[in-house]
């Protein structure tokens, strides 16, 4: 277990998430000008902040997400 103190932003994130019954993330994409999405609930890591998304290989949304160009994350 990591016993090092958290940096303030990470501690704030943890404090907020502790107040939420079940953290939910919305995964979205746009295909042919139409928005598509689903909700997922899998909090994985605080350092770095990560969630897990598991879609069935036959998922229509997964096909659309794989066809969507990626955007670089900005800080």
N, C-alpha and C positions, 0 to 999 in steps of 0.2 A: 504494500500500500504506500502511495506517495504521501509523505508527511511534510513536504516543503510547503511553506506558505504560498498562497496563490497571489498572483498579481491582481491589482484592483479590478480590472476589466473581467478577468476570469471569475473572481469572487462575486462580482455583481451578477454575472451570468448565472452562476450556480445559485445564488440567493433567489433570483427571479424564477429559475426553473424549479426550485424547491417549493415554490408557492403554487405551482401548476399541478393539478391532479394527474394528468397524463399529457406530457408534451406531445404536440402534434406538429408535423411539418407538412406543408403542401408542396407537392412536386408537380410542376406544370411545364407545358410546352405549347407552342403554337404550330399547327400543321395546316397548310392551305388556308391560312388566315383565321382558323378556328381554334380557340383555346381548349386544351385537354388537360386533365389533371386528376390527382388522387391525393388522399392523405395517408401519411405513414407515421408510425410511432416507434422510433428506435433511437434513443439517445446513446451514443457510443463513447464519446470522449470530450473532455474539457480542454485538453492540451494536445493537439489543436482542437477547436470546437468541430465535432463531426457528428453526423447522423448516418444511419444505415438505411438504405432503400433496397428492398428486395421485391422485384416484380417477376411474375411467372414468365417463362420464356415465350409463352403463347399470348402474353398480354398485348392488346392493341396499343396501349400507352407506351410500352417498352419499345415497340417498333417505331412509334412517332418520336420518342426521345432520342433514339439512336440516329434518326435521320436529321435531327435538329443540330445546326452548327453550335458549337460551344462558345460562350463568352468568357473572356478572362475575368477572374475575380479581381475587384479593385479593393484597395485598403482604405 
